[in-house]
Amino acid sequence: MMRAPEPVTLVAIGPLTNIALLLSQCPECKPYIRRLVIMGGSAGRGNCTPNAEFNIAADPEAAACVFRSGIEIVMCGLDVTNQAILTPDYLATLPELNRTGKMLHALFSHYRSGSMQSGLRMHDLCAIAWLVRPELFTLKPCFVAVETQGEFTSGTTVVDIDGCLGTTNQPMYRWRWIWM
């Protein structure tokens, strides 16, 4: 990463433990990170507690460290990823496309995030989709904090969409939340 000709974009589709370790053990790497795109968090409901999304709740202290780091973060939360559904009708068309379509059909037929009746949620794919087709999304700068202490709220991302906390312009906080 430090030898790259320009700062890199990192994509995290799991808990942020490894990114937090990188930032704490190799702080000189930080200038070489252009942005971090994550599949994680939520501005509302969670998927492992009423409010917390799994990737953040798995290591809330690491997530809090990353969100406080000052690195630009593009957050693909459940509010967005729950809208990215591979419908049964579309899934059925994949084998007829080509060999890749056949492979994807076989893969997604066993995918565990959703049901074959209601469609499959493509959570992690949203982070990659933003890199490839950012025009599919709308970004909104927001303050985001991670709750680490609450008995019932640990791992919750507090997303200040309306700027109530008045901290969106602090240079330390540069998050963007994807709306689809």
Order of alpha helices (4+ residues) and beta strands (2+ residues): beta-alpha-beta-alpha-alpha-beta-alpha-beta-alpha-alpha-beta-beta-alpha-beta-beta-beta
